[in-house]
Amino acid sequence: MNAAAFPHREFILTGTAIPVDAGEMLGEICEHFIDHADVFRDGDHVTLSSEIGEAYISKVSEQLDIRLACSTGDMLSMTRGIIAEHLFMFAGDDPLTLEWADQPKPEKLANLSEITVVSAINVTPRMRRLTVSCADTARFDTTEGLHVRLLMPPKGREPIWPVTLADGRIGWPEGADEIAVRYYTIRSIDLERREMVIDFVVHEDCGRRMPGAEFGLTAQPGDRAALLGPGAGGMPEAKDLLLAGDETALPAIARMIELATPDMKVHAILEVANKAEEQVLACAADNFSIEWLHRDGAEPGTAGLLEPAIAARLEGLGPETIVWAACEKTEAQAIRARLKENGLDRTRMTSITYWRRGHTD
């Protein structure tokens, strides 16, 4: 496979996976990635397409042939790692052989950047904002990938960062050096100061460990962490946007609102705990509106406010409107189903699971 087969992707990589049951694993790939990419299946051939690249996976006899295509080397490494990690997760305790045409060398991850906490403030009672310094901030200044994986080392220990393994997976430190990892959005970037802002939802004590919320709540100037990315979840390419989500998606939606240009139309629907959680969001779009929904005591993920609020605006959507939504899994599924019922195809909608009730990972 060469670059000519992928006219818009310069970096190409092929690999082969041999699982216990190739057909079953292909089905698991489709089922899992529907929340994270556009998934197209034609018999024994599956295409996963996202902002960071494409993965073409085919069942050939008892193996899976894999072809990855991305626009940058960093994105190719990231995609290989994502595919490798998920294949081994799907395999569970069953044996799995995974080999790549260009075997990676065990070394520090190419898309890992160390960060240091500069300051921490409360934006609202339930939203904590960290400003962090980063030597290569410019790498994150893109509209194609707004999300990162935040790597949080144990407090009081010198960080041991992960490396790439020969099968493409990430080799994570274990034991006392184990790192907690969660996905976050780069809220804003200051290239001149080489600083970035990350917002954290402050959760009430639910009896389960929540490393991201704990890090956001307890981080002090000088604390070290790292970022992997940037990853998927970029600014939709459209002049007319309907954005919706709960507070976990608020940083991403706020970033998109602030990236909007004057010639755009943007409407945002945001579900938060109560009025105290509303934020002032600046938008350059000449046609901008925002709608705040308050749970007023209902637990996150149970109020069911987003889907009907989106449904109420569907009849007024223009033919070029793109709907982007992110929230708890059950409601994200309900939103996706409603959008499909109204005839929106994959090119006009994104409905992402940002979290699941009862789970902290």
C-alpha positions in Angstrom: 0.0 0.0 0.0 1.4 3.4 -1.0 0.5 7.0 -0.5 -1.1 7.2 -3.9 -4.0 5.0 -2.5 -4.7 7.8 0.0 -4.4 11.1 -1.9 -5.0 13.2 1.2 -2.8 11.2 3.7 0.9 11.3 3.4 1.8 8.9 6.2 0.9 5.2 5.6 1.4 2.1 7.7 0.3 -1.5 7.3 0.0 -4.3 9.9 -1.4 -7.7 10.6 -3.3 -9.0 13.6 -3.9 -12.7 14.3 -6.6 -13.1 17.0 -8.4 -16.3 18.1 -11.5 -15.2 16.1 -10.9 -12.6 13.4 -14.6 -12.3 12.6 -15.7 -11.7 16.2 -12.9 -9.1 16.7 -14.0 -7.2 13.5 -17.5 -7.0 15.0 -16.2 -5.7 18.3 -14.2 -3.0 16.4 -17.3 -1.8 14.7 -19.4 -1.8 17.9 -16.8 0.0 19.9 -15.7 2.7 17.5 -19.2 3.9 16.5 -18.9 6.4 19.4 -15.5 7.7 18.3 -15.3 7.6 14.5 -17.3 7.2 11.3 -17.6 3.4 10.9 -18.3 1.9 7.5 -18.6 -1.9 7.0 -18.8 -3.8 3.8 -18.8 -7.5 4.6 -15.3 -8.4 5.9 -14.0 -4.9 5.3 -14.3 -2.0 7.8 -13.2 1.6 7.5 -12.8 3.8 10.6 -12.5 7.5 9.7 -11.8 10.4 12.1 -10.1 13.8 12.2 -6.7 12.2 12.8 -6.9 9.6 10.0 -8.3 6.4 8.7 -8.0 2.8 9.6 -8.9 0.1 7.0 -9.3 -3.3 8.6 -10.1 -6.4 6.6 -10.7 -10.0 7.6 -8.5 -12.2 5.3 -8.8 -15.9 6.2 -8.1 -16.0 9.9 -6.3 -12.7 10.3 -7.0 -9.0 10.1 -5.1 -6.9 7.6 -4.7 -3.3 8.8 -3.9 -0.2 6.8 -3.5 3.2 8.5 -3.4 6.6 6.8 -2.8 9.9 8.5 -1.7 13.4 7.5 1.2 13.6 10.0 3.7 11.2 11.6 2.5 12.1 15.1 -1.1 11.3 14.1 0.0 8.0 12.5 1.8 7.0 15.7 -1.2 7.9 17.7 -3.6 6.0 15.5 -1.3 2.9 15.6 -1.3 3.1 19.4 -5.1 3.5 19.6 -5.7 0.5 17.3 -3.1 -1.7 19.1 -4.5 -0.9 22.5 -8.0 -1.7 21.5 -7.2 -4.9 19.7 -5.5 -6.2 22.9 -8.4 -5.0 25.0 -10.8 -6.9 22.7 -8.7 -10.0 22.9 -8.7 -10.1 26.7 -7.0 -13.2 27.9 -6.9 -14.8 24.5 -3.6 -14.8 22.5 -3.1 -12.1 19.9 -0.2 -11.5 17.5 0.2 -8.0 16.2 3.0 -6.9 13.8 3.6 -3.7 11.9 5.5 -3.3 8.6 7.5 -0.6 10.4 8.0 -1.9 13.9 8.3 0.9 16.4 11.4 1.2 18.6 10.9 1.3 22.4 11.3 5.0 23.0 9.5 8.0 24.5 6.2 8.7 22.7 6.6 11.2 19.9 3.4 13.1 20.8 4.1 13.4 24.5 4.7 16.9 25.9 5.5 17.6 29.6 3.6 20.4 31.3 3.9 22.3 34.6 1.0 23.9 36.5 1.3 27.7 36.6 -2.0 28.6 38.4 -5.4 27.2 39.4 -8.7 29.1 39.9 -12.4 28.3 40.1 -14.3 29.5 37.1 -17.6 28.5 38.6 -18.4 26.5 41.8 -18.0 23.3 39.8 -15.5 24.2 37.2 -11.7 24.4 38.0 -9.3 26.0 35.6 -5.6 25.1 35.4 -3.1 27.1 33.4 -0.1 25.1 32.5 3.2 25.9 30.7 4.5 23.8 27.9 7.7 24.2 25.8 6.0 23.0 22.6 2.6 24.7 22.9 2.5 25.4 19.2 1.9 21.7 18.5 -1.5 22.0 20.1 -2.5 25.1 18.2 -4.8 23.3 15.7 -8.5 23.1 15.0 -8.2 19.5 13.8 -7.7 18.0 17.3 -8.9 19.8 20.4 -8.5 16.9 22.8 -5.5 15.5 24.6 -4.8 12.6 27.1 -3.7 14.1 30.4 -1.1 11.9 32.1 -1.0 12.4 35.9 1.9 10.9 37.8 1.8 10.0 41.5 2.3 13.0 43.7 5.7 13.3 45.2 7.4 11.0 42.7 9.6 11.8 39.7 7.5 11.0 36.7 8.3 7.9 34.6 6.7 8.5 31.2 5.4 5.7 29.0 7.2 4.4 25.9 6.1 2.8 22.6 6.2 -1.0 22.6 7.2 -3.1 19.6 3.5 -4.1 18.9 2.5 -0.4 18.8 0.9 -0.3 22.3 1.9 2.2 24.9 4.1 0.7 27.7 2.8 2.3 30.8 4.8 2.5 34.1 3.4 0.2 36.8 3.4 -0.1 40.6 4.3 3.0 42.5 5.0 4.8 39.2 1.6 4.1 37.7 0.1 7.1 35.8 -3.5 8.0 35.7 -4.8 9.0 32.3 -8.0 10.9 31.3 -9.2 12.8 28.2 -9.5 16.6 28.3 -9.9 19.5 26.0 -7.4 22.3 25.5 -9.6 25.2 26.4 -7.3 28.0 25.1 -3.7 28.5 24.1 -1.3 31.5 24.6 1.5 30.9 22.1 3.5 33.9 23.2 3.5 32.9 26.9 3.7 29.2 26.0 0.8 28.4 28.2 -2.5 26.5 27.8 -5.7 26.3 29.8 -7.5 23.1 30.8 -10.9 23.1 32.6 -11.9 20.4 35.1 -15.4 19.5 36.3 -15.3 19.3 40.1 -17.4 16.3 41.1 -19.1 15.7 44.3 -17.8 12.7 46.4 -19.3 9.6 44.7 -17.3 7.1 46.6 -15.1 6.3 43.6 -11.6 7.5 42.7 -11.7 10.2 40.0 -8.1 11.0 39.2 -8.8 13.8 36.7 -11.1 15.7 39.1 -8.7 15.1 41.9 -5.8 16.5 39.9 -7.8 19.5 38.9 -8.9 20.2 42.4 -5.5 19.7 44.2 -2.9 20.7 41.6 -0.5 23.4 42.8 1.9 25.6 40.8 5.0 23.6 40.0 3.2 20.2 39.8 4.2 18.2 36.7 2.1 16.2 34.3 2.1 15.4 30.5 -0.1 15.5 27.5 -0.5 13.0 24.7 -2.0 14.5 21.5 -3.5 16.5 20.1 -6.1 14.0 19.2 -9.6 13.7 17.6 -12.5 15.9 18.1 -11.7 19.0 16.0 -13.7 22.0 15.0 -16.5 20.9 12.6 -16.0 22.3 9.1 -19.2 24.2 8.6 -20.6 27.7 8.6 -23.7 26.6 10.5 -23.3 24.8 13.9 -25.6 23.4 16.5 -23.5 22.5 19.5 -24.8 20.7 22.6 -23.5 19.0 25.7 -23.3 18.9 29.5 -20.5 20.4 31.6 -18.0 17.7 30.6 -18.4 19.0 27.0 -18.5 22.7 28.0 -14.7 23.3 27.5 -14.8 21.8 24.0 -18.0 23.7 23.0 -16.5 26.9 24.5 -13.4 26.4 22.4 -15.4 25.9 19.3 -17.5 29.0 20.0 -14.4 31.1 20.4 -12.9 29.7 17.2 -16.0 30.7 15.2 -15.6 33.3 12.5 -17.9 36.3 11.8 -19.5 34.6 8.8 -20.7 31.6 10.8 -24.0 30.8 12.5 -23.6 29.1 15.9 -26.2 28.0 18.5 -25.1 26.3 21.7 -27.2 24.2 24.1 -25.5 23.6 27.4 -26.7 21.5 30.4 -25.3 22.4 33.8 -26.2 21.9 37.4 -27.7 25.3 38.0 -27.5 29.0 37.0 -24.3 29.5 39.0 -22.5 27.2 36.5 -23.2 29.4 33.5 -20.2 31.1 31.9 -19.8 34.1 29.7 -18.6 32.9 26.3 -17.3 35.2 23.6 -18.1 34.5 20.0 -17.1 36.4 16.8 -20.0 34.9 14.8 -22.5 37.5 13.7 -25.3 35.0 14.4 -24.6 33.5 17.8 -27.1 32.3 20.5 -26.7 30.2 23.6 -29.3 28.2 25.6 -28.5 27.1 29.2 -30.4 24.1 30.7 -30.3 23.6 34.5 -30.7 20.2 36.2 -31.7 21.9 39.4 -30.9 19.0 41.7 -31.1 16.1 39.3 -28.0 13.9 39.1 -25.8 14.4 36.0 -26.8 12.1 33.2 -30.3 11.7 34.5 -32.2 14.9 33.6 -32.7 14.1 29.9 -32.7 17.7 28.9 -30.4 17.7 25.9 -32.2 15.4 23.5 -35.5 17.3 23.6 -33.8 20.6 23.4 -32.0 19.5 20.2 -35.2 17.9 18.8 -37.0 21.2 19.3 -34.6 22.9 16.9 -34.4 20.2 14.2 -37.2 21.6 12.0 -35.4 24.9 11.8 -32.0 23.5 10.7 -30.5 24.7 7.5 -29.4 22.1 4.8 -25.8 22.7 5.7 -26.1 22.7 9.5 -23.8 20.3 11.4 -25.0 19.1 14.8 -22.2 18.3 17.4 -23.2 16.8 20.7 -21.3 15.2 23.6 -22.6 14.0 27.0 -23.3 10.9 29.0 -23.6 7.6 27.0 -27.3 7.0 27.3 -28.2 10.5 26.2 -25.6 10.6 23.4 -27.2 7.4 22.0 -30.7 9.0 22.2 -29.4 12.1 20.4 -27.8 10.0 17.7 -31.0 8.0 17.2 -33.1 11.2 17.0 -30.8 12.8 14.5 -30.9 9.7 12.3 -34.7 9.7 12.5 -34.7 13.2 11.1 -32.5 12.3 8.2 -29.1 13.6 9.2 -26.4 11.5 7.8 -22.9 11.0 9.2 -21.5 14.0 7.5 -23.9 16.3 9.4 -23.8 14.9 12.9 -21.5 13.9 15.7 -22.9 12.5 19.0 -20.1 11.5 21.3 -20.0 9.6 24.6 -17.9 11.7 27.0 -18.7 9.6 30.1 -20.9 6.8 31.5 -22.9 6.8 34.7 -21.3 4.5 37.3 -17.9 4.6 35.6 -14.9 6.8 36.3 -12.7 5.7 33.3 
